[in-house]
Amino acid sequence: MLYIIIILGSMLLITLTNGMLLADPNLPQLGWIALSTLLGTISVIAWDGIVALLIRRFPMPRRWFAPESRAFIVGQREHLFYRAIGINAWKDRVPELGCFTGFSKSEFASPRDTAYLARFLMESNYGVAIHLANALLGFLIILLPWCSAPAIAIPIALVNMILSLLPVAVLRFNSRPLYRIYLRSLAKR
């Protein structure tokens, strides 16, 4: 719900700011700005979904996203950084969209099951890759004709980037303790 409020508020702010920047605003110009903002927002959301689908379905080696993949192991300094920015106060407000993959990361169901822990970490790693790609590739909306005005496209892309980086922080913050539990589970086998 928070994300919807942020998205709608950002759309309104982008529209109003661009409207105030017009020398002689009139209704058709304001309508075009509002429509461009709406279409840009819908486009970036659709683009995020396409990128997520491509990352999940494109034939990439699963070992890239395995729990042991060096690219996804979270160091102590990074984990402490997340604590310093107060992640525990807001991490539960970031939506978890595991429903699209059939694996929810919003609850920790089997802490003693090594296979479950491996799947949890792998799904987290996919999520990190997807959200990072969305954060960066969202700026491509500036290439769309209905959203090519930089004063509209760049703020939309920035909001998308922030809303994409928040889940990255949550996933990486949770991955460090999960990885330690996973290693202990492997050692017990």
Sequence and secondary structure as in RCSB ss.txt:
>XXXX:A:sequence
MLYIIIILGSMLLITLTNGMLLADPNLPQLGWIALSTLLGTISVIAWDGIVALLIRRFPMPRRWFAPESRAFIVG
QREHLFYRAIGINAWKDRVPELGCFTGFSKSEFASPRDTAYLARFLMESNYGVAIHLANALLGFLIILLPWCSAP
AIAIPIALVNMILSLLPVAVLRFNSRPLYRIYLRSLAKR
>XXXX:A:secstr
 HHHHHHHHHHHHHHHHHHHT SS  HHHHHHHHHHHHHHHHHHHHHHHHHHHHHHHS   GGGGSTT GGG   
HHHHHHHHHTTHHHHGGGS   GGGTT   SS   TT HHHHHHHHHHHHHHHHHHHHHHHHGGGGGGSGGG  H
HHHHHHHHHHHHHHHHHHHHHHHHHHHHHHHHHHHHHH 
